[in-house]
Amino acid sequence: MPFLILTVLIQVAFVIHVVKTGRNTTWIWIVLMLPIAGALAYLILEVLPDAGNTRTGRRAKQKVSQALNPDKDLNQATRAYQRADTVENAMNLANACLDKGLYQEAQKLFDKALQGPLADDPHLMFGAAKAEFGLGNLSKTKELLDKLIESNPDFKDQDAHLLYARSLDGLQQINAAQHEYEALYNYYMGPDAMFYFAEFLAANNNADQAQSIYSEIVTAAADQNRHYRELHADIIRKARLKLH
């Protein structure tokens, strides 16, 4: 009961603050409909504006905004594309679709962009490859990445390299996949390549080495800072679950 009373008092205080300071009245509905989350959002985004100028404040503000409007980036990219059908807007919308797992939509946008004068653009080709991989089209993924390197031999991207290794893995090109995973293991920044290499090893009768790599991911994460652990939380959690 005391917690309920405190929640109501906070809501009343924030509603009064909205009215007195002339802020957008939409906040009233947010605070009332989402008692805790709404009050926290209002506190961070409106009551403590100076916090938004710090690194921690910006991160908190981003998380709250994402929670309140998870489709903000996708909606903004959609509106921009509707206003002007440019390659840049199409690429931004396609990438927003990738972030949401809308691979079919992303595929169509990237394919359209690749029909024009930027047919050999490495970023467009990599985006198209990610869309194809998301759709399970592994052969097409590999084909696009092979063409990317052929057209842009100086292009270097660790995530494109990892996607290539994973496409080979999925196509059961075992020797080629292992060669790429081993190369990635030596230079990839972050635990993703290590995790997928461990998955590959576990699926190909090398459980002991896979366990060693899972353990390495978890141990290394413990020695890293909070930002690293937050950034790679999903992979670290998956690696921990794989440990016997």
Biotite code that builds the C-alpha atoms (Angstrom):
import biotite.structure as struc

atoms = struc.array([
    struc.Atom([0.000, 0.000, 0.000], chain_id="A", res_id=1, res_name="MET", atom_name="CA", element="C"),
    struc.Atom([2.719, 2.583, 0.838], chain_id="A", res_id=2, res_name="PRO", atom_name="CA", element="C"),
    struc.Atom([4.323, 1.892, -2.565], chain_id="A", res_id=3, res_name="PHE", atom_name="CA", element="C"),
    struc.Atom([0.986, 2.487, -4.307], chain_id="A", res_id=4, res_name="LEU", atom_name="CA", element="C"),
    struc.Atom([0.511, 5.760, -2.450], chain_id="A", res_id=5, res_name="ILE", atom_name="CA", element="C"),
    struc.Atom([4.063, 6.863, -3.333], chain_id="A", res_id=6, res_name="LEU", atom_name="CA", element="C"),
    struc.Atom([3.462, 6.018, -7.009], chain_id="A", res_id=7, res_name="THR", atom_name="CA", element="C"),
    struc.Atom([0.268, 8.078, -7.066], chain_id="A", res_id=8, res_name="VAL", atom_name="CA", element="C"),
    struc.Atom([2.004, 11.027, -5.376], chain_id="A", res_id=9, res_name="LEU", atom_name="CA", element="C"),
    struc.Atom([4.814, 10.928, -7.950], chain_id="A", res_id=10, res_name="ILE", atom_name="CA", element="C"),
    struc.Atom([2.279, 10.832, -10.782], chain_id="A", res_id=11, res_name="GLN", atom_name="CA", element="C"),
    struc.Atom([0.401, 13.827, -9.340], chain_id="A", res_id=12, res_name="VAL", atom_name="CA", element="C"),
    struc.Atom([3.655, 15.756, -8.873], chain_id="A", res_id=13, res_name="ALA", atom_name="CA", element="C"),
    struc.Atom([4.768, 15.131, -12.435], chain_id="A", res_id=14, res_name="PHE", atom_name="CA", element="C"),
    struc.Atom([1.358, 16.001, -13.893], chain_id="A", res_id=15, res_name="VAL", atom_name="CA", element="C"),
    struc.Atom([1.450, 19.302, -12.000], chain_id="A", res_id=16, res_name="ILE", atom_name="CA", element="C"),
    struc.Atom([4.997, 19.847, -13.285], chain_id="A", res_id=17, res_name="HIS", atom_name="CA", element="C"),
    struc.Atom([3.872, 19.260, -16.874], chain_id="A", res_id=18, res_name="VAL", atom_name="CA", element="C"),
    struc.Atom([1.088, 21.819, -16.543], chain_id="A", res_id=19, res_name="VAL", atom_name="CA", element="C"),
    struc.Atom([3.130, 24.454, -14.697], chain_id="A", res_id=20, res_name="LYS", atom_name="CA", element="C"),
    struc.Atom([6.117, 24.288, -17.033], chain_id="A", res_id=21, res_name="THR", atom_name="CA", element="C"),
    struc.Atom([4.023, 24.261, -20.188], chain_id="A", res_id=22, res_name="GLY", atom_name="CA", element="C"),
    struc.Atom([5.424, 20.987, -21.502], chain_id="A", res_id=23, res_name="ARG", atom_name="CA", element="C"),
    struc.Atom([3.689, 18.811, -24.076], chain_id="A", res_id=24, res_name="ASN", atom_name="CA", element="C"),
    struc.Atom([0.483, 17.498, -22.493], chain_id="A", res_id=25, res_name="THR", atom_name="CA", element="C"),
    struc.Atom([1.146, 14.084, -24.034], chain_id="A", res_id=26, res_name="THR", atom_name="CA", element="C"),
    struc.Atom([3.402, 13.563, -21.035], chain_id="A", res_id=27, res_name="TRP", atom_name="CA", element="C"),
    struc.Atom([0.330, 13.586, -18.795], chain_id="A", res_id=28, res_name="ILE", atom_name="CA", element="C"),
    struc.Atom([-1.033, 10.517, -20.539], chain_id="A", res_id=29, res_name="TRP", atom_name="CA", element="C"),
    struc.Atom([2.366, 8.799, -20.516], chain_id="A", res_id=30, res_name="ILE", atom_name="CA", element="C"),
    struc.Atom([2.791, 9.389, -16.763], chain_id="A", res_id=31, res_name="VAL", atom_name="CA", element="C"),
    struc.Atom([-0.754, 8.242, -15.994], chain_id="A", res_id=32, res_name="LEU", atom_name="CA", element="C"),
    struc.Atom([-0.856, 5.220, -18.303], chain_id="A", res_id=33, res_name="MET", atom_name="CA", element="C"),
    struc.Atom([2.661, 4.014, -17.462], chain_id="A", res_id=34, res_name="LEU", atom_name="CA", element="C"),
    struc.Atom([3.006, 4.841, -13.755], chain_id="A", res_id=35, res_name="PRO", atom_name="CA", element="C"),
    struc.Atom([6.625, 3.768, -13.272], chain_id="A", res_id=36, res_name="ILE", atom_name="CA", element="C"),
    struc.Atom([8.068, 3.763, -16.782], chain_id="A", res_id=37, res_name="ALA", atom_name="CA", element="C"),
    struc.Atom([6.287, 6.982, -17.693], chain_id="A", res_id=38, res_name="GLY", atom_name="CA", element="C"),
    struc.Atom([7.487, 8.798, -14.585], chain_id="A", res_id=39, res_name="ALA", atom_name="CA", element="C"),
    struc.Atom([11.043, 7.578, -15.166], chain_id="A", res_id=40, res_name="LEU", atom_name="CA", element="C"),
    struc.Atom([10.923, 8.700, -18.791], chain_id="A", res_id=41, res_name="ALA", atom_name="CA", element="C"),
    struc.Atom([9.650, 12.141, -17.814], chain_id="A", res_id=42, res_name="TYR", atom_name="CA", element="C"),
    struc.Atom([12.295, 12.462, -15.124], chain_id="A", res_id=43, res_name="LEU", atom_name="CA", element="C"),
    struc.Atom([15.146, 11.656, -17.509], chain_id="A", res_id=44, res_name="ILE", atom_name="CA", element="C"),
    struc.Atom([13.906, 13.435, -20.606], chain_id="A", res_id=45, res_name="LEU", atom_name="CA", element="C"),
    struc.Atom([12.309, 16.532, -19.097], chain_id="A", res_id=46, res_name="GLU", atom_name="CA", element="C"),
    struc.Atom([13.055, 17.119, -15.410], chain_id="A", res_id=47, res_name="VAL", atom_name="CA", element="C"),
    struc.Atom([16.773, 16.405, -15.682], chain_id="A", res_id=48, res_name="LEU", atom_name="CA", element="C"),
    struc.Atom([17.701, 17.869, -19.093], chain_id="A", res_id=49, res_name="PRO", atom_name="CA", element="C"),
    struc.Atom([21.303, 18.398, -18.030], chain_id="A", res_id=50, res_name="ASP", atom_name="CA", element="C"),
    struc.Atom([21.712, 14.647, -17.667], chain_id="A", res_id=51, res_name="ALA", atom_name="CA", element="C"),
    struc.Atom([21.234, 14.383, -21.412], chain_id="A", res_id=52, res_name="GLY", atom_name="CA", element="C"),
    struc.Atom([24.550, 16.166, -21.905], chain_id="A", res_id=53, res_name="ASN", atom_name="CA", element="C"),
    struc.Atom([26.530, 13.415, -20.177], chain_id="A", res_id=54, res_name="THR", atom_name="CA", element="C"),
    struc.Atom([27.481, 10.064, -21.663], chain_id="A", res_id=55, res_name="ARG", atom_name="CA", element="C"),
    struc.Atom([25.406, 8.193, -19.075], chain_id="A", res_id=56, res_name="THR", atom_name="CA", element="C"),
    struc.Atom([22.505, 10.553, -19.575], chain_id="A", res_id=57, res_name="GLY", atom_name="CA", element="C"),
    struc.Atom([22.566, 10.146, -23.342], chain_id="A", res_id=58, res_name="ARG", atom_name="CA", element="C"),
    struc.Atom([22.620, 6.364, -22.980], chain_id="A", res_id=59, res_name="ARG", atom_name="CA", element="C"),
    struc.Atom([19.708, 6.426, -20.536], chain_id="A", res_id=60, res_name="ALA", atom_name="CA", element="C"),
    struc.Atom([17.781, 8.802, -22.769], chain_id="A", res_id=61, res_name="LYS", atom_name="CA", element="C"),
    struc.Atom([18.322, 6.525, -25.756], chain_id="A", res_id=62, res_name="GLN", atom_name="CA", element="C"),
    struc.Atom([17.099, 3.467, -23.843], chain_id="A", res_id=63, res_name="LYS", atom_name="CA", element="C"),
    struc.Atom([13.983, 5.249, -22.594], chain_id="A", res_id=64, res_name="VAL", atom_name="CA", element="C"),
    struc.Atom([13.188, 6.627, -26.057], chain_id="A", res_id=65, res_name="SER", atom_name="CA", element="C"),
    struc.Atom([13.631, 3.170, -27.554], chain_id="A", res_id=66, res_name="GLN", atom_name="CA", element="C"),
    struc.Atom([11.328, 1.654, -24.935], chain_id="A", res_id=67, res_name="ALA", atom_name="CA", element="C"),
    struc.Atom([8.620, 4.271, -25.522], chain_id="A", res_id=68, res_name="LEU", atom_name="CA", element="C"),
    struc.Atom([8.921, 4.260, -29.313], chain_id="A", res_id=69, res_name="ASN", atom_name="CA", element="C"),
    struc.Atom([10.716, 1.099, -30.484], chain_id="A", res_id=70, res_name="PRO", atom_name="CA", element="C"),
    struc.Atom([9.893, 1.770, -34.139], chain_id="A", res_id=71, res_name="ASP", atom_name="CA", element="C"),
    struc.Atom([11.107, 5.382, -34.175], chain_id="A", res_id=72, res_name="LYS", atom_name="CA", element="C"),
    struc.Atom([14.088, 4.784, -36.488], chain_id="A", res_id=73, res_name="ASP", atom_name="CA", element="C"),
    struc.Atom([12.040, 2.628, -38.850], chain_id="A", res_id=74, res_name="LEU", atom_name="CA", element="C"),
    struc.Atom([9.229, 5.193, -39.009], chain_id="A", res_id=75, res_name="ASN", atom_name="CA", element="C"),
    struc.Atom([11.619, 8.088, -39.617], chain_id="A", res_id=76, res_name="GLN", atom_name="CA", element="C"),
    struc.Atom([13.418, 6.160, -42.363], chain_id="A", res_id=77, res_name="ALA", atom_name="CA", element="C"),
    struc.Atom([10.077, 5.243, -43.960], chain_id="A", res_id=78, res_name="THR", atom_name="CA", element="C"),
    struc.Atom([8.919, 8.869, -44.010], chain_id="A", res_id=79, res_name="ARG", atom_name="CA", element="C"),
    struc.Atom([12.224, 10.044, -45.482], chain_id="A", res_id=80, res_name="ALA", atom_name="CA", element="C"),
    struc.Atom([12.024, 7.405, -48.226], chain_id="A", res_id=81, res_name="TYR", atom_name="CA", element="C"),
    struc.Atom([8.428, 8.343, -49.018], chain_id="A", res_id=82, res_name="GLN", atom_name="CA", element="C"),
    struc.Atom([9.448, 11.992, -49.356], chain_id="A", res_id=83, res_name="ARG", atom_name="CA", element="C"),
    struc.Atom([12.429, 11.253, -51.586], chain_id="A", res_id=84, res_name="ALA", atom_name="CA", element="C"),
    struc.Atom([13.207, 7.925, -53.251], chain_id="A", res_id=85, res_name="ASP", atom_name="CA", element="C"),
    struc.Atom([16.984, 8.354, -53.158], chain_id="A", res_id=86, res_name="THR", atom_name="CA", element="C"),
    struc.Atom([19.640, 5.663, -52.771], chain_id="A", res_id=87, res_name="VAL", atom_name="CA", element="C"),
    struc.Atom([20.642, 7.109, -49.398], chain_id="A", res_id=88, res_name="GLU", atom_name="CA", element="C"),
    struc.Atom([17.078, 7.028, -48.099], chain_id="A", res_id=89, res_name="ASN", atom_name="CA", element="C"),
    struc.Atom([16.526, 3.541, -49.491], chain_id="A", res_id=90, res_name="ALA", atom_name="CA", element="C"),
    struc.Atom([19.707, 2.314, -47.797], chain_id="A", res_id=91, res_name="MET", atom_name="CA", element="C"),
    struc.Atom([18.722, 3.895, -44.471], chain_id="A", res_id=92, res_name="ASN", atom_name="CA", element="C"),
    struc.Atom([15.279, 2.300, -44.651], chain_id="A", res_id=93, res_name="LEU", atom_name="CA", element="C"),
    struc.Atom([16.744, -1.062, -45.662], chain_id="A", res_id=94, res_name="ALA", atom_name="CA", element="C"),
    struc.Atom([19.123, -0.982, -42.705], chain_id="A", res_id=95, res_name="ASN", atom_name="CA", element="C"),
    struc.Atom([16.258, -0.064, -40.370], chain_id="A", res_id=96, res_name="ALA", atom_name="CA", element="C"),
    struc.Atom([14.350, -3.058, -41.747], chain_id="A", res_id=97, res_name="CYS", atom_name="CA", element="C"),
    struc.Atom([17.361, -5.291, -41.077], chain_id="A", res_id=98, res_name="LEU", atom_name="CA", element="C"),
    struc.Atom([17.444, -4.097, -37.466], chain_id="A", res_id=99, res_name="ASP", atom_name="CA", element="C"),
    struc.Atom([13.805, -5.143, -37.106], chain_id="A", res_id=100, res_name="LYS", atom_name="CA", element="C"),
    struc.Atom([14.240, -8.493, -38.836], chain_id="A", res_id=101, res_name="GLY", atom_name="CA", element="C"),
    struc.Atom([12.203, -7.378, -41.851], chain_id="A", res_id=102, res_name="LEU", atom_name="CA", element="C"),
    struc.Atom([14.487, -9.176, -44.255], chain_id="A", res_id=103, res_name="TYR", atom_name="CA", element="C"),
    struc.Atom([12.074, -9.425, -47.203], chain_id="A", res_id=104, res_name="GLN", atom_name="CA", element="C"),
    struc.Atom([11.496, -5.669, -47.188], chain_id="A", res_id=105, res_name="GLU", atom_name="CA", element="C"),
    struc.Atom([15.228, -4.996, -46.824], chain_id="A", res_id=106, res_name="ALA", atom_name="CA", element="C"),
    struc.Atom([16.017, -7.367, -49.674], chain_id="A", res_id=107, res_name="GLN", atom_name="CA", element="C"),
    struc.Atom([13.692, -5.526, -52.054], chain_id="A", res_id=108, res_name="LYS", atom_name="CA", element="C"),
    struc.Atom([15.156, -2.140, -51.165], chain_id="A", res_id=109, res_name="LEU", atom_name="CA", element="C"),
    struc.Atom([18.769, -3.262, -51.535], chain_id="A", res_id=110, res_name="PHE", atom_name="CA", element="C"),
    struc.Atom([18.028, -5.064, -54.811], chain_id="A", res_id=111, res_name="ASP", atom_name="CA", element="C"),
    struc.Atom([16.437, -1.926, -56.223], chain_id="A", res_id=112, res_name="LYS", atom_name="CA", element="C"),
    struc.Atom([19.407, 0.223, -55.182], chain_id="A", res_id=113, res_name="ALA", atom_name="CA", element="C"),
    struc.Atom([21.840, -2.231, -56.750], chain_id="A", res_id=114, res_name="LEU", atom_name="CA", element="C"),
    struc.Atom([20.173, -1.870, -60.151], chain_id="A", res_id=115, res_name="GLN", atom_name="CA", element="C"),
    struc.Atom([21.519, 1.644, -60.593], chain_id="A", res_id=116, res_name="GLY", atom_name="CA", element="C"),
    struc.Atom([24.957, 3.239, -60.941], chain_id="A", res_id=117, res_name="PRO", atom_name="CA", element="C"),
    struc.Atom([25.943, 2.008, -57.453], chain_id="A", res_id=118, res_name="LEU", atom_name="CA", element="C"),
    struc.Atom([25.649, -1.631, -58.423], chain_id="A", res_id=119, res_name="ALA", atom_name="CA", element="C"),
    struc.Atom([29.137, -2.329, -57.067], chain_id="A", res_id=120, res_name="ASP", atom_name="CA", element="C"),
    struc.Atom([28.848, -0.271, -53.892], chain_id="A", res_id=121, res_name="ASP", atom_name="CA", element="C"),
    struc.Atom([30.266, -2.487, -51.095], chain_id="A", res_id=122, res_name="PRO", atom_name="CA", element="C"),
    struc.Atom([27.916, -1.197, -48.398], chain_id="A", res_id=123, res_name="HIS", atom_name="CA", element="C"),
    struc.Atom([24.842, -1.856, -50.510], chain_id="A", res_id=124, res_name="LEU", atom_name="CA", element="C"),
    struc.Atom([26.132, -5.296, -51.441], chain_id="A", res_id=125, res_name="MET", atom_name="CA", element="C"),
    struc.Atom([26.894, -6.129, -47.817], chain_id="A", res_id=126, res_name="PHE", atom_name="CA", element="C"),
    struc.Atom([23.416, -4.979, -46.803], chain_id="A", res_id=127, res_name="GLY", atom_name="CA", element="C"),
    struc.Atom([21.878, -7.137, -49.517], chain_id="A", res_id=128, res_name="ALA", atom_name="CA", element="C"),
    struc.Atom([23.939, -10.106, -48.315], chain_id="A", res_id=129, res_name="ALA", atom_name="CA", element="C"),
    struc.Atom([22.662, -9.608, -44.755], chain_id="A", res_id=130, res_name="LYS", atom_name="CA", element="C"),
    struc.Atom([19.089, -9.567, -46.023], chain_id="A", res_id=131, res_name="ALA", atom_name="CA", element="C"),
    struc.Atom([19.630, -12.768, -48.009], chain_id="A", res_id=132, res_name="GLU", atom_name="CA", element="C"),
    struc.Atom([21.244, -14.439, -44.984], chain_id="A", res_id=133, res_name="PHE", atom_name="CA", element="C"),
    struc.Atom([18.287, -13.433, -42.831], chain_id="A", res_id=134, res_name="GLY", atom_name="CA", element="C"),
    struc.Atom([15.986, -15.073, -45.368], chain_id="A", res_id=135, res_name="LEU", atom_name="CA", element="C"),
    struc.Atom([18.070, -18.246, -45.301], chain_id="A", res_id=136, res_name="GLY", atom_name="CA", element="C"),
    struc.Atom([19.360, -17.792, -48.860], chain_id="A", res_id=137, res_name="ASN", atom_name="CA", element="C"),
    struc.Atom([22.920, -18.906, -48.121], chain_id="A", res_id=138, res_name="LEU", atom_name="CA", element="C"),
    struc.Atom([24.044, -19.447, -51.691], chain_id="A", res_id=139, res_name="SER", atom_name="CA", element="C"),
    struc.Atom([22.885, -15.952, -52.636], chain_id="A", res_id=140, res_name="LYS", atom_name="CA", element="C"),
    struc.Atom([24.634, -14.550, -49.560], chain_id="A", res_id=141, res_name="THR", atom_name="CA", element="C"),
    struc.Atom([27.934, -16.133, -50.588], chain_id="A", res_id=142, res_name="LYS", atom_name="CA", element="C"),
    struc.Atom([27.455, -15.043, -54.195], chain_id="A", res_id=143, res_name="GLU", atom_name="CA", element="C"),
    struc.Atom([26.956, -11.410, -53.167], chain_id="A", res_id=144, res_name="LEU", atom_name="CA", element="C"),
    struc.Atom([29.960, -11.415, -50.844], chain_id="A", res_id=145, res_name="LEU", atom_name="CA", element="C"),
    struc.Atom([32.170, -13.029, -53.487], chain_id="A", res_id=146, res_name="ASP", atom_name="CA", element="C"),
    struc.Atom([31.096, -10.347, -55.948], chain_id="A", res_id=147, res_name="LYS", atom_name="CA", element="C"),
    struc.Atom([31.674, -7.660, -53.307], chain_id="A", res_id=148, res_name="LEU", atom_name="CA", element="C"),
    struc.Atom([35.311, -8.661, -52.833], chain_id="A", res_id=149, res_name="ILE", atom_name="CA", element="C"),
    struc.Atom([35.845, -9.105, -56.562], chain_id="A", res_id=150, res_name="GLU", atom_name="CA", element="C"),
    struc.Atom([34.514, -5.594, -57.238], chain_id="A", res_id=151, res_name="SER", atom_name="CA", element="C"),
    struc.Atom([36.061, -3.979, -54.150], chain_id="A", res_id=152, res_name="ASN", atom_name="CA", element="C"),
    struc.Atom([39.311, -5.809, -53.308], chain_id="A", res_id=153, res_name="PRO", atom_name="CA", element="C"),
    struc.Atom([40.327, -3.130, -50.772], chain_id="A", res_id=154, res_name="ASP", atom_name="CA", element="C"),
    struc.Atom([37.078, -3.346, -48.804], chain_id="A", res_id=155, res_name="PHE", atom_name="CA", element="C"),
    struc.Atom([37.700, -4.582, -45.273], chain_id="A", res_id=156, res_name="LYS", atom_name="CA", element="C"),
    struc.Atom([34.904, -5.270, -42.811], chain_id="A", res_id=157, res_name="ASP", atom_name="CA", element="C"),
    struc.Atom([35.076, -7.833, -40.032], chain_id="A", res_id=158, res_name="GLN", atom_name="CA", element="C"),
    struc.Atom([31.303, -8.325, -39.962], chain_id="A", res_id=159, res_name="ASP", atom_name="CA", element="C"),
    struc.Atom([31.200, -9.006, -43.699], chain_id="A", res_id=160, res_name="ALA", atom_name="CA", element="C"),
    struc.Atom([33.992, -11.545, -43.173], chain_id="A", res_id=161, res_name="HIS", atom_name="CA", element="C"),
    struc.Atom([32.033, -13.215, -40.378], chain_id="A", res_id=162, res_name="LEU", atom_name="CA", element="C"),
    struc.Atom([28.894, -13.325, -42.521], chain_id="A", res_id=163, res_name="LEU", atom_name="CA", element="C"),
    struc.Atom([30.926, -15.017, -45.258], chain_id="A", res_id=164, res_name="TYR", atom_name="CA", element="C"),
    struc.Atom([32.204, -17.633, -42.802], chain_id="A", res_id=165, res_name="ALA", atom_name="CA", element="C"),
    struc.Atom([28.694, -18.281, -41.524], chain_id="A", res_id=166, res_name="ARG", atom_name="CA", element="C"),
    struc.Atom([27.337, -18.667, -45.053], chain_id="A", res_id=167, res_name="SER", atom_name="CA", element="C"),
    struc.Atom([30.044, -21.234, -45.836], chain_id="A", res_id=168, res_name="LEU", atom_name="CA", element="C"),
    struc.Atom([29.206, -22.973, -42.576], chain_id="A", res_id=169, res_name="ASP", atom_name="CA", element="C"),
    struc.Atom([25.527, -23.127, -43.463], chain_id="A", res_id=170, res_name="GLY", atom_name="CA", element="C"),
    struc.Atom([26.369, -24.448, -46.921], chain_id="A", res_id=171, res_name="LEU", atom_name="CA", element="C"),
    struc.Atom([28.385, -27.253, -45.284], chain_id="A", res_id=172, res_name="GLN", atom_name="CA", element="C"),
    struc.Atom([31.610, -26.158, -46.945], chain_id="A", res_id=173, res_name="GLN", atom_name="CA", element="C"),
    struc.Atom([33.439, -27.351, -43.863], chain_id="A", res_id=174, res_name="ILE", atom_name="CA", element="C"),
    struc.Atom([37.088, -26.811, -44.793], chain_id="A", res_id=175, res_name="ASN", atom_name="CA", element="C"),
    struc.Atom([36.483, -23.369, -46.256], chain_id="A", res_id=176, res_name="ALA", atom_name="CA", element="C"),
    struc.Atom([34.355, -22.336, -43.274], chain_id="A", res_id=177, res_name="ALA", atom_name="CA", element="C"),
    struc.Atom([36.970, -23.488, -40.780], chain_id="A", res_id=178, res_name="GLN", atom_name="CA", element="C"),
    struc.Atom([39.669, -21.544, -42.633], chain_id="A", res_id=179, res_name="HIS", atom_name="CA", element="C"),
    struc.Atom([37.602, -18.337, -42.421], chain_id="A", res_id=180, res_name="GLU", atom_name="CA", element="C"),
    struc.Atom([36.655, -18.871, -38.769], chain_id="A", res_id=181, res_name="TYR", atom_name="CA", element="C"),
    struc.Atom([40.291, -19.421, -37.828], chain_id="A", res_id=182, res_name="GLU", atom_name="CA", element="C"),
    struc.Atom([41.280, -16.203, -39.587], chain_id="A", res_id=183, res_name="ALA", atom_name="CA", element="C"),
    struc.Atom([38.496, -14.308, -37.802], chain_id="A", res_id=184, res_name="LEU", atom_name="CA", element="C"),
    struc.Atom([39.486, -15.775, -34.440], chain_id="A", res_id=185, res_name="TYR", atom_name="CA", element="C"),
    struc.Atom([42.830, -14.012, -34.693], chain_id="A", res_id=186, res_name="ASN", atom_name="CA", element="C"),
    struc.Atom([41.584, -10.486, -35.352], chain_id="A", res_id=187, res_name="TYR", atom_name="CA", element="C"),
    struc.Atom([37.830, -10.030, -34.837], chain_id="A", res_id=188, res_name="TYR", atom_name="CA", element="C"),
    struc.Atom([36.997, -7.374, -32.241], chain_id="A", res_id=189, res_name="MET", atom_name="CA", element="C"),
    struc.Atom([34.327, -8.720, -29.912], chain_id="A", res_id=190, res_name="GLY", atom_name="CA", element="C"),
    struc.Atom([33.101, -12.234, -29.062], chain_id="A", res_id=191, res_name="PRO", atom_name="CA", element="C"),
    struc.Atom([30.792, -12.896, -32.019], chain_id="A", res_id=192, res_name="ASP", atom_name="CA", element="C"),
    struc.Atom([33.298, -14.628, -34.277], chain_id="A", res_id=193, res_name="ALA", atom_name="CA", element="C"),
    struc.Atom([34.563, -16.748, -31.381], chain_id="A", res_id=194, res_name="MET", atom_name="CA", element="C"),
    struc.Atom([31.024, -17.826, -30.523], chain_id="A", res_id=195, res_name="PHE", atom_name="CA", element="C"),
    struc.Atom([30.122, -18.866, -34.070], chain_id="A", res_id=196, res_name="TYR", atom_name="CA", element="C"),
    struc.Atom([33.472, -20.638, -34.424], chain_id="A", res_id=197, res_name="PHE", atom_name="CA", element="C"),
    struc.Atom([32.679, -22.557, -31.243], chain_id="A", res_id=198, res_name="ALA", atom_name="CA", element="C"),
    struc.Atom([29.246, -23.438, -32.629], chain_id="A", res_id=199, res_name="GLU", atom_name="CA", element="C"),
    struc.Atom([30.895, -24.664, -35.811], chain_id="A", res_id=200, res_name="PHE", atom_name="CA", element="C"),
    struc.Atom([33.355, -26.813, -33.842], chain_id="A", res_id=201, res_name="LEU", atom_name="CA", element="C"),
    struc.Atom([30.621, -28.265, -31.652], chain_id="A", res_id=202, res_name="ALA", atom_name="CA", element="C"),
    struc.Atom([28.629, -29.250, -34.746], chain_id="A", res_id=203, res_name="ALA", atom_name="CA", element="C"),
    struc.Atom([31.687, -30.881, -36.313], chain_id="A", res_id=204, res_name="ASN", atom_name="CA", element="C"),
    struc.Atom([32.766, -33.265, -33.561], chain_id="A", res_id=205, res_name="ASN", atom_name="CA", element="C"),
    struc.Atom([35.135, -30.957, -31.720], chain_id="A", res_id=206, res_name="ASN", atom_name="CA", element="C"),
    struc.Atom([33.208, -30.368, -28.523], chain_id="A", res_id=207, res_name="ALA", atom_name="CA", element="C"),
    struc.Atom([36.284, -29.943, -26.320], chain_id="A", res_id=208, res_name="ASP", atom_name="CA", element="C"),
    struc.Atom([37.683, -27.035, -28.329], chain_id="A", res_id=209, res_name="GLN", atom_name="CA", element="C"),
    struc.Atom([34.198, -25.522, -28.549], chain_id="A", res_id=210, res_name="ALA", atom_name="CA", element="C"),
    struc.Atom([33.884, -25.632, -24.760], chain_id="A", res_id=211, res_name="GLN", atom_name="CA", element="C"),
    struc.Atom([37.284, -23.996, -24.447], chain_id="A", res_id=212, res_name="SER", atom_name="CA", element="C"),
    struc.Atom([36.176, -21.100, -26.644], chain_id="A", res_id=213, res_name="ILE", atom_name="CA", element="C"),
    struc.Atom([32.851, -20.669, -24.834], chain_id="A", res_id=214, res_name="TYR", atom_name="CA", element="C"),
    struc.Atom([34.816, -20.471, -21.594], chain_id="A", res_id=215, res_name="SER", atom_name="CA", element="C"),
    struc.Atom([37.223, -17.964, -23.140], chain_id="A", res_id=216, res_name="GLU", atom_name="CA", element="C"),
    struc.Atom([34.313, -15.702, -24.125], chain_id="A", res_id=217, res_name="ILE", atom_name="CA", element="C"),
    struc.Atom([32.842, -15.727, -20.616], chain_id="A", res_id=218, res_name="VAL", atom_name="CA", element="C"),
    struc.Atom([36.206, -15.269, -18.900], chain_id="A", res_id=219, res_name="THR", atom_name="CA", element="C"),
    struc.Atom([37.251, -12.426, -21.192], chain_id="A", res_id=220, res_name="ALA", atom_name="CA", element="C"),
    struc.Atom([33.932, -10.659, -20.645], chain_id="A", res_id=221, res_name="ALA", atom_name="CA", element="C"),
    struc.Atom([34.459, -10.690, -16.886], chain_id="A", res_id=222, res_name="ALA", atom_name="CA", element="C"),
    struc.Atom([37.697, -8.740, -17.403], chain_id="A", res_id=223, res_name="ASP", atom_name="CA", element="C"),
    struc.Atom([36.105, -6.145, -19.679], chain_id="A", res_id=224, res_name="GLN", atom_name="CA", element="C"),
    struc.Atom([34.291, -2.955, -18.721], chain_id="A", res_id=225, res_name="ASN", atom_name="CA", element="C"),
    struc.Atom([30.548, -2.558, -18.311], chain_id="A", res_id=226, res_name="ARG", atom_name="CA", element="C"),
    struc.Atom([30.101, -1.069, -21.778], chain_id="A", res_id=227, res_name="HIS", atom_name="CA", element="C"),
    struc.Atom([31.643, -4.157, -23.400], chain_id="A", res_id=228, res_name="TYR", atom_name="CA", element="C"),
    struc.Atom([29.441, -6.509, -21.385], chain_id="A", res_id=229, res_name="ARG", atom_name="CA", element="C"),
    struc.Atom([26.301, -4.533, -22.230], chain_id="A", res_id=230, res_name="GLU", atom_name="CA", element="C"),
    struc.Atom([27.197, -4.312, -25.913], chain_id="A", res_id=231, res_name="LEU", atom_name="CA", element="C"),
    struc.Atom([27.788, -8.059, -26.211], chain_id="A", res_id=232, res_name="HIS", atom_name="CA", element="C"),
    struc.Atom([25.329, -9.236, -23.549], chain_id="A", res_id=233, res_name="ALA", atom_name="CA", element="C"),
    struc.Atom([23.435, -11.601, -25.857], chain_id="A", res_id=234, res_name="ASP", atom_name="CA", element="C"),
    struc.Atom([26.519, -13.468, -27.112], chain_id="A", res_id=235, res_name="ILE", atom_name="CA", element="C"),
    struc.Atom([28.034, -13.641, -23.623], chain_id="A", res_id=236, res_name="ILE", atom_name="CA", element="C"),
    struc.Atom([24.782, -15.070, -22.263], chain_id="A", res_id=237, res_name="ARG", atom_name="CA", element="C"),
    struc.Atom([24.602, -17.674, -25.046], chain_id="A", res_id=238, res_name="LYS", atom_name="CA", element="C"),
    struc.Atom([28.220, -18.703, -24.442], chain_id="A", res_id=239, res_name="ALA", atom_name="CA", element="C"),
    struc.Atom([27.577, -19.078, -20.707], chain_id="A", res_id=240, res_name="ARG", atom_name="CA", element="C"),
    struc.Atom([24.577, -21.317, -21.405], chain_id="A", res_id=241, res_name="LEU", atom_name="CA", element="C"),
    struc.Atom([26.725, -23.558, -23.618], chain_id="A", res_id=242, res_name="LYS", atom_name="CA", element="C"),
    struc.Atom([29.222, -24.305, -20.860], chain_id="A", res_id=243, res_name="LEU", atom_name="CA", element="C"),
    struc.Atom([28.893, -27.771, -19.331], chain_id="A", res_id=244, res_name="HIS", atom_name="CA", element="C"),
])
